[in-house]
Amino acid sequence: MQKYIDELTISLKEKVGSLPVLLLISGGVDSTVAGALLLKILNPEQVHLMYMDTGLMRKNETEAVRSILSKLGAKNLHVIMCEDEFLSALKGITEPEEKRRIIGDLFISIQEREVSRLGLTQDYFLAQGSIRADFIESGQNDGKKVNVVKSHHNVASPLVIAKREAGKIIEPLAQFYKDDVRELGRFLGLDNELVNRHPFPGPGIAVRILGEITRDKCDILREADAIYIDELKRRSVSSGKSLYDEIWQAFAVLLPIKSVGVSNVAASNNFAERKYGWVLALRAITSKDGMTADVYPFETRDLLEISAHITNAVPQIGRVTYDISNKPPATIEWE
């Protein structure tokens, strides 16, 4: 890792000079490690970290990102509140690749607008936390065209492609897989809680809400997902590790269907009150690099208790299922 940082320092300083560098940061592992790397190599004054609250983030994500980046020594942190713009652009959209395209283009267009507002020179560099798996799944592998599994907005967006062709993109993690990124993060001295954080997709929960995206659905999924993750963190396995640390990635998915059920209040009072609630799917996998993945073999008791907690705490959800599909044939994310 030290050799890699030494080589990157020489090439990056030669390429960038004193020009400003803008990193679009999500608060996830990849972009945060990329941010820590840029702040270590370059003058922190020339590094601008831009975080967009798209309304598609995890619960309390914006507050967590502010805290993390401040600890990294960021001098220029720009938090853009743009939930209305993203939800308006996604209204009525149900096709997964169209969601990804819209989100990717909107990221770049808002970034360009904010760059102009901030007064950055037009020859600034755009930095991204893209990793090797992003390129492979988007149909690119060492310059060769391969089948597209799903497009990543930091790879396949037309505007990103144009910037890459202009030589104005910096991607210091492009040859890394997720486990390499975590190792680099530890080497840079980042907290284990951050480095071991589960992956989070660039498009956010937009690809974890099947069908049309609405504010209400985002709020429902955010709450259910937070409960799921909190449950995993407080439950331990025989080795003493938490379930969260035992699992490579876990998250909840809101399905575009409702099922009939009985309200909790009605059940406790021994009379039937029919209701329709959303169906939620839980996903938990183990993996080394995200290219293949195995379903995590929960103890039945854990699943039953987590399901009960979610349906009791989130009244809009009437049924919980567990996704038992490996990758392949399934992908880790549902869209």
N, C-alpha and C positions, 0 to 999 in steps of 0.2 A: 504493500500500500504506500509506503514512504517513497519507493522508487517511482510509482505511478504519479504521486503528487509532485515530486521533483520534476519529472518530465512534463507534466501538465502545466506547471508553473512557468517553465521556460516558453512553451508553445503559446500559452494563453496570453502572457504578457507581451510577447512579440506580435500576436495577432490583434490584440485589443488596444495596447498602448494605454493612453489616458482617456479613451472614449468611454462614455457611460454604458453600463450593462444592465438590462432589465430582465429580471427573472419572474415569470408568472408562477406563483407559488400557491399550492393548495393546502398545505399543512400536513400532507401525507409524507411518507418516508422518503420517496424519491426526490421530490422537489425540495424538501427540507435539507436533505443531505447535499443536494446540489447547491443550495443556498449557503450552507456552512462551508462548503468547498470554495465557492467564489469569495466569500468574506475572508477566508484564510489566505487565499492566493493574491487577491487584488486589494487595492485600497478600498476599505468599506464605504468611503465617501462616493465612489464611482459606481457602487452596486445598489441598484434600486430593486426592492422586492415588492411586487404588486400582488395583492390577494383580492379576489373578487368574491363577495358574498352573493352567490347566484340564487339563493333560496333553495338550492339543491344539495346543501351541505348536511353533515351530521348535526345532532343536537349540541348546542353550545360550541360549535366549531370555531366561529369567528373569535370568541374570547380566548380559546385555547391557542389559536394561531398567533394572536397578538402577544401572548405570554411567551410562547416558544421562540419567536423571532427576536423579541427584545433580549432574551437571554443569549442569543447567538451574536449579539453586538451589532444588529442592523442599525444603520444610521438613517436610511431612507426606506421607510415602510409605508406603503400606500394601500389603504383598505378601501375598496370601492364597493358601495352598496348598490347592487343592480338586480335585485330579485325581480322587480316588476318587468324589467326588460327581458329577462330569460323566460319567465312564465308566459309573457305575452307572445314571444316568438315561438314557444312550444305549444300554444293553444291549438287543440285539434289534431296534433301530430301523434301518430301511433306507431309508425314504422321505425324500428330501432336504428337503422343506418341514417335515416333522415334526422332523427333526434341528435345523433352524434355529429352530423354535418352542421346542423343549425348551431349547436352549442360551440363547436370548434370555431366556426366563422365569427360567432358573436364574441367569443373570448378575444379574438384578434382585433375585431373592429372596435371594441370597447378599449382594448389596450392602446390602439393607435389614437383614439380620441383622448385618452388620459395622458398619453405621451405628449400630445400637442398642448394639453392644458398645463402639464408640468414644465413645459419649455425645454424638454430634452432635444438635443440636436438630432437631425434626421439620420445621421450615420451611427446611431446607437446600435448595440448588439442585443439580440433577443436570446436569452438563455432559457433552457428547458431541462426538466428532470427526466427526459425520455430514456428508457432502458431498452435493452436488446429485445425483450419479449414484445414491447410495443411495436417495433419495426416488423418483427416476424409475423405477428397477428394481423398487421395492416397490409401484408402482402409484399414486404421488402426484406431481403436477407442478404447482407453484404453486396448490395447493388443489384441483386437478381430479383426478378419478379416471381413471387410464389402466390399460392392461393390466399385470398383474404378470409381470415376467420371473423374479424370484426375490425373496423377502422378505429384508430385512436386519433383524437383531434389534434394531438401534438405531433402527429406523423402525416396523416392523410388529408388534413384540411388544405384546400387549394391555396389559401393565403399563407399557411406555414410552408407549403412546398415552394412557393414563390420566394419567400425569405431565405429558405435554405439554398435555393439555386443562386441567390444573390450573395451568398457567403456571409450572411449576417446572422447566423444562428450558432450558438454555442451549446453543445450537448455533451457535457463531461462524463455522463454515465451511459453513453450510447452502446458500449460494449459490455455493460454489466448486466447480470441477472439480479433478481431481488436479493438473494443471499449475499452476493458481492456488495450490493449497496448497503446492506445492514452491517457487514464487516467494515466497510469504509466509514460508516457513521460511528461505529464504536471506536475506530482508530482516531477519528476526529474529536472524540471525547463527548459525543452526544449521550444524553441520558438513555438508559436501557428502556425505560417506559416509552420513549419516543421511537427509538430504533426498532423495538419489537412490535410497534403498532401495526395492526393488520393493514394490508393494502386497501386503498380506496380509489375507485375509478375516477378518471379526470372529469367525465360528464356528471359525476355525483350520483345522487339517487334517481336521476332521470332514467338511468338504465336499470333501476331496481323497482321502478313502477311500470308494470306492463300496461300498455294502452296509453290513453291520454294523461298528461301531467296536469294536475290542478294543485292549488295551494293547500286545500283540505287533505288531499292524498299525501302530499309531502309531510304535512304535520302528523298525520296518522303513522306513516312509516317511520318518521324520525323518532317518535315516542316509542314505538314497538322495538325498533332496532336498539335504542339506548337501553331498554330493559334487558334485551337479549345479551348485549355486550356486558352490562353490569353483572348479570347472573354468571356469565362465564368467568369474569374476573374474581368473583367471590367464591366460586366453587373450585376445589382442588382435586388432584388425582393422587394416586398412591405415592408418586415420587415427591410430592409436596409442591409441585408446580401448579399454577392455576390452570383451569381449563383453557382460558384465553391464551396463555403462553404455550400450551400443548398444541393448540390449533394454529394453522398457518393463516387462514382467513375465515372469518365468520360474518354473516350479515343476514338481514331479513329482506324479503321481496314481497311487495304488495301485488297480488294477482288481480286481473281485470274481471273478477267474478265475485258474486255474493252467494252465500249459502244460507239455508234456513236454519234457525236455531231457537233457543229459548233464553230469554234474558236472565241474568244471574239473580236479579231481584225476584222475578217471578218464580224461579226454581226454589229459592229459599223460603218462599211463602206458600209453596205447594199448590200453585195454580199456574196454568200455562199462559205464557205471553209470547206469541210468535214474533220473531224478528229476523231480518236479513242482515248479515254482517259480512264484511270483506274477508276474503281468505288470504292468510299470510303464509308464506313459505320460509322456512329457516334453512340456511346453507352453512355448512362448516366442513372445511377440507384440510388435508395435510398435503404439503408439497415442498419441493426444494427450490424450484425456480419459477413456478407458475405455468410452465409449459405442459406439465401433466399434473394430475391431482387425484387424490383418493378421498372418499367420504370419511369423515371422522366418525368412529364407532361409539357414539354416546351410550352411556348406561341409560336404560329405559326410564329410570326414575328421574334423571336429570331432564330429559325431554318432557316428561309429564309435568314436572314442577315449573319448568320455564314456560311451557304452553299455558298452564293455568294462570301464572303471573301475568302474562301478556293479555289474555282474554279478560281477566278481572280488572286490569288497570287501563286498558284501551277499549272502551265499550263499542267502538265502531268495528272491531275485529271479532268475528264470530267463530272462526275455525283456524287452526294452525296445522300445517303439514311440515314434514321434513324431507328435504331433497336428498335422495340416495343415489344420485348419478355421478359417476367418476368423470374425469377429463382425460382422454376422450371416453365416450362419445360426446358428452356435454362440455360446454365451456364453464369456467368458474362463475362468471357473471351470467345472468339470464338473458341479457340483451347485448 
